[in-house]
Amino acid sequence: MERMMEICCGSYEDALAAYHGGAKRIELNSALYLGGLTPSLGTLLLCKKNTDLKVIAMVRPRGAGFCYTPGEFETMTADAELLMKNGADGLAFGCLDRDGNIQEEQTRIITGIIKKYGGEAVFHRAFDCVQDPYRAMEQLISMGIDRVLTSGLKPKAMDGLELIAELQKRYGDRIQILAGSGMNASNAKEMMDRTGIYQVHSSCKGWACDPTTEGAEVSYAYAGAEHACDYDIVDEKLVRELVAAV
């Protein structure tokens, strides 16, 4: 199986960096500092017009967790329709109940929208908040999910390597396992070699400065003091290094 490096992008410029760095697939978001939210249609359209990337668009209406109100889920279904209708190759999403189980009704609805347009259904790292990963994986397979992004229920994927390997062993012939969180050129090949998976998800994160982030008495900074006037970007050089490493 051909190895795949998916780059997590927060903008059209990020997508261009991933494309020129040699990536073939991206997860397209906005607001990566919140863990990734739904991107704009303009961003999606530019990515599809000016690259040949496979674009998996995030559907997530807010930060924090994944237990959504009726109004939030209504927004998610509307976004899902618009994104797929406008050329997304698939959607990344995750819906849980308050007890940390898969919210089956919501998952089936979003998956149905994706499949109506012939796209890929990706359950994102909401999976890492479930109570029982094996039960959750069986549920997702039964609902037609194509791929699960996971760090093995740990903060970083290398720390969850054993669970990722076990999930691949049990379910790899029925669903794709995509390892993400802390993946880079130094560890991606090891993750693949030791678990048997063939896909990794990486932010390849760099920083760019916007000097208007801070005024004399106000600040719009969201990173730490070291990056007080910076915003996160995809670093094309890091993408090239990741692609070369595996």
C-alpha positions as CSV (number, residue, x, y, z in Angstrom):
1,M,0.0,0.0,0.0
2,E,1.3,3.4,-1.0
3,R,2.2,5.6,2.0
4,M,0.2,8.8,2.5
5,M,1.2,12.0,4.3
6,E,-1.8,14.1,5.1
7,I,-1.1,17.7,6.0
8,C,-3.3,19.7,8.4
9,C,-3.9,23.1,6.9
10,G,-5.6,26.2,8.2
11,S,-5.7,28.3,5.1
12,Y,-5.3,28.4,1.4
13,E,-1.7,29.5,1.8
14,D,-1.1,26.4,4.0
15,A,-2.6,24.3,1.3
16,L,-0.2,25.8,-1.3
17,A,2.7,25.1,1.0
18,A,1.6,21.5,1.5
19,Y,1.1,21.1,-2.3
20,H,4.5,22.5,-3.2
21,G,6.1,20.4,-0.5
22,G,4.9,17.2,-2.2
23,A,1.8,16.3,-0.2
24,K,-1.1,14.6,-1.9
25,R,-3.9,15.1,0.6
26,I,-4.8,17.7,3.2
27,E,-7.2,18.2,6.0
28,L,-8.6,21.8,5.4
29,N,-9.6,23.8,8.5
30,S,-9.8,27.3,9.9
31,A,-8.7,28.2,13.4
32,L,-6.1,25.5,14.0
33,Y,-5.3,27.1,17.4
34,L,-8.7,25.9,18.5
35,G,-8.0,22.4,17.1
36,G,-9.4,23.1,13.7
37,L,-12.9,24.5,12.7
38,T,-14.9,24.4,9.5
39,P,-13.1,26.3,6.7
40,S,-14.7,28.9,4.4
41,L,-16.1,27.9,1.0
42,G,-13.7,30.4,-0.6
43,T,-10.7,28.6,0.9
44,L,-12.0,25.2,-0.4
45,L,-12.7,26.6,-3.9
46,L,-9.2,28.1,-4.2
47,C,-7.6,24.8,-3.0
48,K,-9.5,22.8,-5.6
49,K,-9.0,25.3,-8.4
50,N,-5.2,25.8,-8.0
51,T,-4.0,22.4,-6.8
52,D,-4.7,18.8,-7.4
53,L,-4.7,18.0,-3.7
54,K,-7.3,15.6,-2.3
55,V,-9.1,17.9,0.2
56,I,-10.8,16.6,3.3
57,A,-12.7,19.5,4.9
58,M,-13.2,19.8,8.6
59,V,-16.8,20.1,9.8
60,R,-16.6,21.5,13.4
61,P,-18.6,24.5,14.5
62,R,-16.7,25.4,17.7
63,G,-13.8,24.6,19.9
64,A,-13.7,22.4,23.0
65,G,-15.5,19.1,22.8
66,F,-17.7,17.1,20.4
67,C,-21.1,16.9,22.1
68,Y,-23.2,19.1,20.0
69,T,-26.5,20.9,20.6
70,P,-29.3,20.6,18.0
71,G,-28.5,24.1,16.7
72,E,-24.8,23.3,16.4
73,F,-25.6,20.0,14.6
74,E,-27.9,21.8,12.2
75,T,-25.0,24.1,11.3
76,M,-22.8,21.1,10.8
77,T,-25.2,19.4,8.4
78,A,-25.6,22.6,6.4
79,D,-21.8,23.0,6.2
80,A,-21.4,19.4,5.2
81,E,-23.8,19.8,2.3
82,L,-22.2,23.0,1.1
83,L,-18.6,21.7,1.4
84,M,-19.4,18.5,-0.5
85,K,-21.5,20.3,-3.1
86,N,-18.5,22.6,-3.8
87,G,-15.9,19.9,-4.4
88,A,-14.6,18.6,-1.0
89,D,-13.3,15.1,-1.5
90,G,-14.5,14.2,2.0
91,L,-15.2,15.5,5.4
92,A,-13.5,15.1,8.8
93,F,-15.9,15.2,11.8
94,G,-16.7,13.7,15.1
95,C,-19.8,13.5,17.2
96,L,-19.9,12.1,20.8
97,D,-22.6,12.0,23.5
98,R,-22.0,13.4,27.0
99,D,-20.6,10.0,28.2
100,G,-17.9,9.8,25.6
101,N,-19.6,7.3,23.3
102,I,-20.1,7.7,19.5
103,Q,-23.3,9.7,18.8
104,E,-24.7,7.3,16.3
105,E,-27.6,9.3,14.9
106,Q,-25.5,12.4,14.2
107,T,-22.7,10.2,12.8
108,R,-25.0,8.4,10.4
109,I,-26.5,11.7,9.1
110,I,-23.1,13.3,8.3
111,T,-21.8,10.1,6.8
112,G,-24.9,9.9,4.6
113,I,-24.3,13.4,3.3
114,I,-20.7,12.6,2.5
115,K,-21.6,9.3,0.7
116,K,-24.4,11.1,-1.3
117,Y,-21.5,13.0,-3.0
118,G,-19.2,10.0,-3.3
119,G,-16.8,11.3,-0.7
120,E,-14.7,9.9,2.2
121,A,-16.0,9.9,5.7
122,V,-13.3,10.6,8.3
123,F,-13.9,10.4,12.0
124,H,-11.3,12.8,13.6
125,R,-9.6,12.8,17.0
126,A,-12.9,13.0,18.8
127,F,-12.1,9.3,18.7
128,D,-9.4,9.9,21.3
129,C,-12.1,11.0,23.8
130,V,-14.1,7.8,23.6
131,Q,-14.5,5.5,26.6
132,D,-14.0,2.2,24.7
133,P,-11.9,2.5,21.5
134,Y,-12.8,-1.1,20.3
135,R,-16.5,-0.6,20.7
136,A,-16.2,2.8,19.0
137,M,-14.3,1.3,16.1
138,E,-16.9,-1.4,15.5
139,Q,-19.6,1.3,15.5
140,L,-17.8,3.5,13.1
141,I,-17.1,0.5,10.7
142,S,-20.8,-0.4,10.8
143,M,-21.8,3.2,9.9
144,G,-19.6,3.3,6.9
145,I,-16.7,5.5,8.2
146,D,-13.7,5.2,5.8
147,R,-10.9,6.4,8.1
148,V,-10.2,7.3,11.7
149,L,-7.7,9.9,12.8
150,T,-6.2,9.0,16.2
151,S,-3.3,9.4,18.5
152,G,-4.1,6.2,20.3
153,L,-6.0,8.0,23.0
154,K,-2.8,9.7,24.1
155,P,-1.6,13.3,23.7
156,K,0.9,12.3,21.1
157,A,0.6,9.4,18.6
158,M,4.0,7.9,19.5
159,D,2.7,7.5,23.1
160,G,-0.3,5.7,21.7
161,L,1.6,3.5,19.3
162,E,0.6,0.2,21.0
163,L,-3.1,0.9,20.7
164,I,-2.7,2.2,17.1
165,A,-0.9,-1.1,16.3
166,E,-3.7,-3.1,17.9
167,L,-6.4,-1.2,16.1
168,Q,-4.6,-1.7,12.8
169,K,-4.2,-5.4,13.6
170,R,-7.9,-5.9,14.4
171,Y,-9.6,-3.5,12.0
172,G,-7.1,-2.5,9.3
173,D,-8.7,-4.6,6.7
174,R,-12.1,-2.9,7.3
175,I,-11.2,0.8,8.0
176,Q,-8.2,3.0,7.5
177,I,-6.2,4.1,10.6
178,L,-4.5,7.5,10.3
179,A,-2.1,8.4,13.1
180,G,-1.9,12.1,14.1
181,S,-0.5,14.4,16.8
182,G,3.2,14.9,17.0
183,M,3.9,13.2,13.7
184,N,6.9,14.6,11.8
185,A,9.9,13.6,9.7
186,S,11.7,12.1,12.7
187,N,9.1,9.6,13.7
188,A,6.6,9.0,10.8
189,K,8.5,6.1,9.3
190,E,8.9,4.4,12.7
191,M,5.2,4.8,13.3
192,M,4.4,3.1,10.0
193,D,6.9,0.4,10.4
194,R,5.9,-0.6,13.9
195,T,2.2,-0.4,13.5
196,G,1.5,-1.5,10.0
197,I,-0.4,1.7,9.2
198,Y,0.4,3.5,5.9
199,Q,-0.9,7.0,6.7
200,V,0.1,9.8,9.0
201,H,-1.3,13.3,9.7
202,S,1.0,16.2,10.4
203,S,0.7,19.9,10.8
204,C,4.3,20.6,9.7
205,K,3.9,23.8,11.7
206,G,5.9,26.9,11.3
207,W,5.3,30.5,12.3
208,A,4.9,33.8,10.5
209,C,4.9,37.3,12.0
210,D,2.1,39.9,11.8
211,P,3.4,43.0,13.5
212,T,-0.1,44.4,13.9
213,T,-1.0,41.6,16.4
214,E,-0.2,44.0,19.2
215,G,-0.9,47.7,19.7
216,A,0.2,50.0,22.4
217,E,-2.4,48.7,24.9
218,V,-4.1,45.8,23.2
219,S,-3.1,42.3,22.0
220,Y,-4.7,39.8,19.7
221,A,-2.0,37.2,20.3
222,Y,-3.0,33.6,20.8
223,A,0.4,31.9,21.0
224,G,2.9,32.0,23.9
225,A,5.2,34.9,24.6
226,E,7.8,33.4,22.2
227,H,5.4,33.9,19.4
228,A,3.4,36.9,20.6
229,C,3.1,38.5,17.2
230,D,3.0,35.2,15.2
231,Y,0.4,33.0,13.6
232,D,0.9,29.3,12.7
233,I,1.5,28.2,9.1
234,V,2.4,25.1,7.2
235,D,6.2,25.1,6.6
236,E,6.8,23.8,3.1
237,K,10.3,22.7,4.1
238,L,8.9,20.5,6.9
239,V,6.5,19.0,4.4
240,R,9.3,18.1,2.0
241,E,11.3,16.5,4.9
242,L,8.2,14.4,6.0
243,V,7.6,13.2,2.5
244,A,11.2,12.3,2.0
245,A,11.4,10.5,5.3
246,V,8.8,7.9,4.5
